[in-house]
């Protein structure tokens, strides 16, 4: 008998799909969602997801192998669609028998979904519009994550509550939809489950867990912050379509503006193509994030955080966070 009967009933389709006890995905946070946090989330009943980010195929190979040593529970791998070695990364996932691959950062290139499904894995996609969501689900996506602008890292322009009202009534009956962005407590999870979501994705809430390898300075910056400190990056040149990123305001956010100007000039002079320009921006974020998460440079690094950051006050074990979320959700559903 489950400890959270009402929650489990509403999450049933999600847990059947993921193979986990709770339909709670961990957002793929570069440098943070690695073997330690991913295995801890899966071991606590959730569904950990390795953030491949800018990893080489060799690094991903090692990360998956090391995660498997720490958990026997299911976990997934998040791949960035614009990664130049995407198909090699898919091969690594195939070799390890990864069960779920999340494709993020843009429309999956031709053949990528088919390559993943060929080795029996499930494909989870992101979509910022209803039309694109329908297209991706028709094209082989097994589940969809809708992520609102309250989230940390790369974001779209629409809030989670609006996306949920737009997508869930249309898609929830026939498709598996997970909701993400700004979720910090179980009461919010209850609301989205009642609207038809099969589960949720949280990143910020887990970023400062005891098992997270993020630097002490990074975690302290989270604990000091409130919701309004998590701001979005500014696009300086409309010809350079940069996906906005939400992070805590610091010198690093100013440096990103300067980086965009630099890349836009290279684009103007014809020194680089658009694809290379976007890749340079991605590499900037990967480096800036590493400085904050790994080196603890919270002045110049990128402290990617969602607006739920104001709810974080201390380090807690993943298992405790998961139980709190589920208890809050169950209590909210019981009051209905």
C-alpha positions in Angstrom: 0.0 0.0 0.0 1.5 3.3 -1.0 2.0 6.1 1.6 0.6 8.6 -0.9 -2.5 7.0 -2.4 -4.1 10.1 -4.0 -0.8 11.3 -5.5 0.2 7.9 -6.7 -3.2 7.4 -8.5 -2.8 10.7 -10.4 0.9 9.9 -11.2 0.2 6.3 -12.3 0.6 6.9 -16.0 3.8 8.8 -15.3 5.3 6.2 -13.0 4.4 3.4 -15.4 6.2 5.3 -18.2 9.3 6.2 -16.1 9.5 3.0 -14.1 10.0 5.0 -10.9 8.1 5.1 -7.7 7.2 8.8 -8.1 6.7 10.7 -11.4 9.2 13.4 -10.4 11.9 14.1 -12.9 15.0 16.0 -12.0 15.7 18.8 -14.4 19.0 18.2 -16.2 21.3 20.9 -14.8 24.8 21.0 -16.4 27.6 20.2 -13.9 24.9 19.6 -11.2 22.9 16.6 -12.6 25.7 14.2 -12.5 26.2 10.7 -11.1 25.8 11.7 -7.4 22.6 13.7 -7.6 21.1 11.6 -10.4 21.5 8.3 -8.4 20.3 9.9 -5.2 17.1 11.1 -6.9 16.4 7.7 -8.5 17.2 5.9 -5.2 14.7 8.2 -3.4 11.9 7.1 -5.8 12.2 9.9 -8.3 13.7 9.9 -11.8 17.2 11.3 -12.1 18.4 12.6 -15.5 22.1 13.0 -16.4 22.8 16.4 -18.0 25.0 15.6 -20.9 25.3 19.3 -21.9 28.6 19.9 -23.6 30.1 16.5 -22.6 32.1 14.5 -25.2 30.9 10.9 -26.0 33.8 9.6 -23.8 32.7 11.7 -20.8 29.1 10.6 -21.2 30.1 7.0 -21.4 31.9 7.3 -18.1 29.1 9.2 -16.4 26.4 6.6 -17.3 28.7 3.8 -16.2 29.4 5.5 -12.8 25.7 6.3 -12.3 24.9 2.6 -12.8 27.3 1.7 -10.0 25.4 4.0 -7.6 21.8 3.0 -8.5 19.9 0.0 -9.9 16.8 2.2 -10.4 15.9 3.8 -13.7 17.4 7.1 -14.8 17.6 9.1 -18.1 20.0 11.1 -20.1 19.4 14.6 -21.4 21.0 15.4 -24.8 21.2 18.9 -26.3 19.9 18.7 -29.9 22.5 21.1 -31.3 25.4 19.1 -29.9 27.8 18.4 -32.8 28.3 14.8 -31.7 24.6 14.1 -31.0 24.5 10.8 -32.9 27.6 9.6 -31.2 26.0 10.4 -27.8 22.9 8.5 -28.9 25.2 5.5 -29.7 26.7 5.7 -26.1 23.1 5.7 -24.7 22.3 2.6 -26.8 25.4 0.8 -25.7 24.4 1.3 -22.0 20.8 0.4 -22.6 19.6 3.8 -21.4 15.8 3.6 -21.1 14.8 7.2 -21.5 16.5 10.0 -23.5 15.4 13.6 -23.1 16.0 15.8 -26.2 16.3 19.5 -25.2 17.4 22.8 -26.7 15.6 22.8 -30.0 13.8 20.7 -32.6 15.4 17.2 -32.8 17.5 16.9 -36.0 16.3 14.4 -38.7 16.9 10.8 -37.7 17.7 11.5 -34.0 14.3 10.3 -32.6 14.4 7.2 -34.8 18.0 6.5 -33.7 16.9 6.5 -30.0 13.8 4.5 -30.6 15.8 1.9 -32.6 17.4 0.6 -29.4 14.1 0.6 -27.5 14.5 3.8 -25.4 11.6 6.3 -24.8 12.0 9.8 -26.1 11.0 12.8 -24.0 10.7 16.2 -25.8 10.2 19.8 -24.9 8.0 22.2 -26.8 7.3 25.9 -26.3 4.1 25.9 -28.4 1.1 23.6 -28.7 1.6 23.3 -32.5 5.2 22.1 -32.1 4.2 19.8 -29.2 1.7 18.1 -31.4 4.2 17.8 -34.2 6.9 16.3 -31.9 4.5 13.8 -30.4 3.4 12.8 -33.9 7.0 12.4 -34.9 7.8 9.8 -32.2 8.0 11.7 -28.9 6.7 9.4 -26.2 6.2 12.2 -23.6 6.4 15.9 -23.4 7.8 18.4 -20.8 6.2 21.8 -20.8 8.5 24.2 -19.0 7.5 27.7 -18.0 9.7 30.8 -17.8 10.0 30.6 -14.0 12.5 27.8 -14.5 16.2 28.2 -14.2 18.6 27.9 -17.1 17.3 28.1 -20.7 13.7 29.2 -20.8 10.8 30.2 -23.0 8.7 33.3 -22.8 5.5 31.9 -21.2 4.7 31.1 -17.5 4.1 27.6 -16.3 0.5 28.2 -15.2 -0.4 29.6 -18.7 1.3 26.7 -20.5 -0.5 24.2 -18.3 -3.9 25.7 -19.1 -3.1 25.8 -22.8 -1.5 22.4 -23.2 -3.1 20.0 -20.7 -6.8 20.3 -21.7 -5.8 19.5 -25.3 -3.0 16.9 -24.8 -3.4 15.2 -21.4 -6.0 12.6 -22.3 -4.0 11.0 -25.1 -0.4 12.0 -24.2 2.0 12.0 -21.3 2.7 15.5 -20.2 5.1 16.6 -17.4 5.0 20.2 -16.0 8.1 22.1 -15.1 9.1 25.6 -14.1 8.9 27.3 -10.7 7.7 24.2 -8.8 9.1 24.3 -5.3 6.3 22.7 -3.2 4.0 19.7 -3.3 0.8 21.9 -3.4 1.8 23.1 -6.9 2.4 19.5 -8.0 -1.1 18.6 -6.8 -2.6 21.4 -8.9 -0.9 20.3 -12.1 -1.7 16.6 -11.5 -5.4 17.5 -11.1 -5.2 19.4 -14.4 -4.1 16.2 -16.2 -0.3 16.2 -15.9 1.2 12.8 -15.3 4.1 14.2 -13.3 6.5 17.1 -12.8 10.1 18.1 -13.3 12.0 20.1 -10.7 15.6 21.4 -10.9 16.2 24.3 -8.5 14.7 22.4 -5.6 17.3 19.6 -5.9 20.3 21.8 -6.9 21.4 22.3 -3.3 20.6 18.9 -2.0 23.2 17.3 0.3 24.1 14.9 -2.5 24.6 17.7 -5.0 28.3 18.3 -5.8 27.7 22.0 -6.3 30.3 24.2 -4.5 29.4 25.5 -1.0 29.5 29.1 -2.4 27.0 28.1 -5.1 24.6 26.7 -2.5 25.0 29.7 -0.2 24.1 32.0 -3.1 20.9 30.0 -3.5 20.0 30.2 0.2 20.6 34.0 0.2 18.5 34.6 -2.9 14.8 35.4 -3.3 12.6 35.0 -6.3 13.3 38.4 -7.8 17.1 37.8 -7.8 16.7 35.1 -10.5 16.6 37.2 -13.6 16.6 36.5 -17.4 19.5 37.3 -19.7 19.0 40.1 -22.2 19.2 39.6 -26.0 21.3 42.4 -27.4 21.1 41.6 -31.1 17.8 40.3 -32.7 19.9 38.7 -35.5 21.5 36.4 -33.0 18.6 34.4 -31.6 19.8 33.5 -28.1 17.5 31.5 -25.9 17.2 33.5 -22.6 18.7 32.0 -19.5 17.5 32.6 -15.9 20.2 33.0 -13.3 21.0 35.0 -10.2 22.2 38.5 -11.1 26.0 39.0 -10.8 29.0 40.0 -12.9 28.6 36.9 -15.0 25.2 38.1 -16.3 26.9 41.3 -17.5 29.7 39.3 -19.1 27.1 37.4 -21.1 25.9 40.6 -22.6 29.4 41.4 -23.7 29.9 37.9 -25.1 26.8 38.4 -27.3 28.1 41.6 -28.7 31.4 39.9 -29.5 29.7 37.0 -31.3 27.3 39.3 -33.2 30.3 41.2 -34.5 31.9 38.0 -35.8 28.6 37.1 -37.4 28.5 40.6 -39.1 32.0 40.2 -40.4 31.2 36.8 -41.9 33.9 35.1 -39.7 31.4 32.6 -38.4 28.1 31.0 -39.5 24.9 31.2 -37.4 25.3 27.6 -36.1 28.8 28.3 -34.9 27.6 31.5 -33.3 24.9 29.7 -31.3 27.5 27.0 -30.3 29.8 29.7 -29.0 27.0 31.0 -26.8 26.3 27.5 -25.5 30.0 27.0 -24.7 30.0 30.3 -22.9 27.2 29.1 -20.7 28.9 25.7 -20.1 32.1 27.5 -19.0 30.4 30.1 -16.9 28.2 27.5 -15.2 31.2 25.4 -14.4 33.0 28.4 -12.7 30.0 28.8 -10.4 29.0 25.2 -9.7 32.5 23.5 -9.6 34.9 26.3 -8.8 32.6 28.3 -6.5 33.2 31.6 -8.4 29.7 33.1 -7.8 30.8 36.5 -8.9 31.9 35.8 -12.4 30.2 32.4 -13.0 26.7 31.7 -14.0 24.4 30.8 -11.1 21.5 29.4 -13.0 18.4 29.3 -10.8 14.6 29.2 -11.2 12.3 31.6 -9.3 11.5 29.0 -6.7 15.1 29.6 -5.4 13.5 31.8 -2.7 12.0 28.7 -1.1 15.4 27.1 -0.5 17.0 27.9 2.9 19.3 24.9 3.7 20.9 21.8 2.5 18.7 18.7 2.7 19.1 15.1 1.7 17.3 14.2 -1.6 15.2 11.6 0.2 13.9 14.2 2.6 13.1 16.7 -0.2 11.2 13.9 -2.1 9.2 13.0 1.0 8.3 16.6 1.7 7.1 17.1 -1.8 5.0 14.0 -1.8 3.5 14.7 1.7 2.6 18.2 0.7 1.0 17.0 -2.5 -1.0 14.3 -0.7 -2.2 16.7 1.9 -3.3 19.2 -0.7 -5.2 16.5 -2.6 -6.8 15.3 0.6 -8.2 18.7 1.3 -10.0 18.8 -2.0 
